[in-house]
């Protein structure tokens, strides 16, 4: 008898590098390092705080992905930490940079912001016209760091605002999806209990098979194997009983 496949107890986890939220957060982290080297070279404390907030956005995504193996709760908690680091901390720092330097913060529905978000939604934006002489043009998410290095301060700051907003939005959606998965499928405790229950059922089935009538006992009189028969008459008609295979000899 073939054994039923025993379920694994670990929940689905890993694969965070394929998440769009991770890709955008990683681009934000890299570009923040460039931004701070350029605009906060003399303010090490501010630069460190912004870089740490950007790093938290990336690393908590990967850590949450690993924690998902044994805890949906930890996965959701770390995803929310990543979201908060970006939307509640880093985003405000970029807004402060623009405001404190007398630069314009683009409204989210402005022509500039819409164009910037459309380019950041792609790794490499195709068919863009060449940059004006002496200028620079954002070529997609993959070119964010280079753009921040060369663009005018207002454009660099607003590009980072758009990128951070995209990462925070994607993490918010990711958090909602994780919550729905938890409600629908449960967490590690439920899966562990299910795996233990199936193992116990399988063990009981094995024991039942081993004690089944397929193992023929020997006749206590002559030692020949006995056969399982059914009574044809008398008060026990239809009931099984062991009879010697050598009967009636």
Secondary structure, DSSP 8 states (H G I E B T S, - for coil): ---------S-----GGG-HHHHHHHHHHHHHHHHHHHH-TT-HHHHHHHHHHHHHHHHHHHHHHHHTTT-HHHHHHHHHHHHHIIIIIIHHHHHHHHHHTT-----TTSHHHHHHHHHHTSSS--S-----TT-----SGGGHHHHHHHS-HHHHHHHHHHHHHHHHHHHHHHHHHHHHHHHHH--HHHHHHHHHHHHHHHHHHHHHHHTSTTS--B-TTT--BEEEEE--SSTTTT-EEEEETTTT-
